[in-house]
Amino acid sequence: MSLWEFTWEERLDRFVTELGHHFPDNRVLTDEASKYAYGFDASIHFAKPDVVVLAETREEVLTVVNLANRYRIPLVPRGAGTGLCGHALAWYGGCILDLTHMNKIREISVENKWVRVEPGVVYADLNRALSPHGYAFPPEPGSGDVCTIGGMVATNASGSRALKYGATREHVLALEVILPNGTRVALGSSTLKRSAGYTLTHLMVGSEGTLGVITEVVLRIAPVPTHYATAVAAFDQIEKAGRAVERLVRLRTLPAAIEIMDRTCIEAVNRAMGLDLPEVAGIVIVEFDGFSTDEAERPLEKAKRICREEGAEQFEYTTDPQERARLWAGRKAVLPSLSRAIGGKYSTSLADDMIVPVSRVAEAVKRFAEIAKQYGVTIGTYGHAGDGNLHCKVIFDVKSPEAWQQAWKACWEVYRVCVDLGGDLSGEHGIGFTKAPFLRLRKPRELELMRAIKRLLDPNNIMNPGKLGLEEIPDTFLYKLRYPVKL
């Protein structure tokens, strides 16, 4: 009897039954409470799976992939669920493969400057293990306390330190991947450089689980600086802050981080965190690091001169570790703080994580403010301005259908601005399905090539379907929302 003579329900039932032959009951979850919980991640969406499997070994992953491919069941690899674009949700139902129990640090090789880990290792836990050796995996995403290495690889995640140290992709030396047909492949090598054909490891980085399941990662690690100098420059116009950023990245001593925050973000963080950041049109946080006091502090004079020349009203810095930690805690708290900024309105990851050339940051931030005014929404703009990566949270009444429609229109304009300025839709969060509609703003041939690769490696389209814009999509994704609103 052909597989296609079975209904979806019959195929799903056979799939779950066979899972029960390989896993204990407490690692194959079909109860409504578990399915509901896994229907959420950190995005604006809700999509409930039919079954959740908790894998603990590569052999178990291989079993699940083979069964999913046999019965044509959508399969969604999942880490901590911190993604903001819906990567870890089962858009078409099917199976979520939870990899957080695969959390072993297999080997630390300081002499070779790499570490070998399973995908469920938490970023912060990895760096705690590396700390006694004086090393770290440096991209430092905002969700670093909870996000997993597998999720970082799947989205090419990064954070404030990508300016100097690069995103995840720059640190991935090798991967072990289970392909959709059940083939286990080893990609890359445990060497610091390599020139031997296509860089297939980089193909998998940022693929968002659409090409296979990552079961092991070899990451390049870097020495941890011992000294830091962190400055805050305040500007009465956000465009002035943007121009300062453009000049700061030209310094011979490259800053470890350059962040920008507009007035909406500053005021929200001050109220929520009890900080005393200057409540001006915009601030720039610039940090230098090194292995001596002089190395960290010496560039500050040039940074101060640049900021003053671009109109900074204040320029203050600290080398105190506690004050630095407090300042960065405030910066990382922007996202939740924005939801407390305006009574009855909430911050959404709807237009977010766009990237533009550094030379166009000032123009982008100015145009975002104009778009917010045009559509009657509030936009809080902040982000890693040193590499042009801006986060743009839209704040509105999430219970109002009209507000959602206006916010959605504003998002189209925001992304159109980014593409027009020579940028792209994502700097570090990926596409998922929240941003999938906007891919039509990009070069169509690039999307055609991505779809061809997907068909080659995953002809049955079981791996995380609906993500990365690899399928035809409607004009709006304003459905399957986690919010109590009907559109």
Steps between C-alpha positions, in 0.01 A plus 500: 500500500643839399580751773280756325196275540516579871343818635704756691350373825595139417857596411534708816360214710749252352783749554412550868452126551847425363654775712359314798706195401823702527439751781362482855157658547638804682699600191217474244249767597150505357303646790325830435692691767838413345382572147362835614826593672703414189261708292684811617847638450614862544325614180157654445358165381337188643499166315439174684686178407339156495782334691824600676805272525780561751819362343812427705739350243588530132369148451160608630502799268576266212204282597260795510621640166467163328146450633397854408631454148330162464159632604544852355455667838619863537798509737607813689836496685478714815741636756398743774229668292652848537472582130291805419379398153317172559783265397420240768124475443320221314330715238333197337477285812705182511792437733721730704840345572623649828882492508557667837585167666797462265702738716847350542823693448694216341849649476685825570822534302670822605818414309296474180268786598173310462227330698277208396141511631156351458226733368312534829788662690395842632721788385563633853579151630757452225675824586501412871675175410751687283565776753764313710702462180478873425295442183144556377268458204455876443185586293298574819133505393254685720338169599837347587393392848252252353550452124669185368797458270294302249251784475780752459646298214159453339439876491860627475435687823721774639474804720674816614854364453461388139661825384841387623462125540254400228172306498458127565586409139854634541558259789354175361782266397308173466152355532338162525158506330224245447361567152126460427557159337665371819859533380746607768767734360809664648572842350811715541801410714661578836752737343508876520493542124410286203489527122353182359192553286162637596466624859202283586522584868407858413206378292356341813567806717190717470292227334250505790454123513375481140786282371565260789548459874827612656628245753854627569690828458869586506545869581805721485560673834683823586696636799289705742614862541594599853423874483200699376417867458135583432380847397156659454459796264174699501361683195207739451432357153504132409659582163800644684537175690491310170772718351716442808460125455615525139821672611562278803525187285785663305723512806819296466422340833168337419248525784376172640144637486310807384134515600230757432175573687232756414297702748217245519744228602696719741192611690360146514824356641541779753152436639522122497859461621546807718787625285592864451588501133472851351148536356594655169416426137760226487802351672795304372669243720854425387727246666867420453669193640854367529755328718621807686353821639678705236374282213138540611508868598738652246242519214250688718650842431451458125150364555416798721632744242291339224183506708555862606563604138169334403312693768509280811366687802660253742777241484569295809679170544562234764751223560322379811382140441180545702399820324581341164285197587216729607519695177496190281219348702298809414584472133395132497175591675376724220267237351298424816522861618325628187187303590477712816566828321142591404198390701283249315746458215763233450826452316486248215772333295324584176749727323830410654868418450549669165848587384631790292848620404655681795519818294118496469412443868417866563272518197329171589419605857363833380277333241373245753378790717323654200330166421381464862343847485337427162328182623419610854715244681796534736832355387788454741829471314818363653766247409851420395562815302869425453416235241175661381273251680192684630215365712174673439218411742149608404292598805120500471175366647527129416126449567404739220460357146540850356827550688636171362417607145674836545801332658521254212496783245773676695709181495489481122629856481776434756631199309465681168719779639764247606514334159504837324798604714694191391418292808312180572217355710706345778834549665484230767148368572431329168178489297276229649152568372446843659723660238429259215256732315763772478742279306330611179676833553836328441669363189268226360783288356650455846173354630478271195844358581402445863190311392704284261737402783201421723345273233830318452563425867140472619280385209217399736509843669491360853762726657348807664260578213359849470821674608755717317249594229575176316130452417247729339352715773208741534543875528453495876586272787261672735344173603592224743582779743567444869289805585123515577397672179309395188607657172 
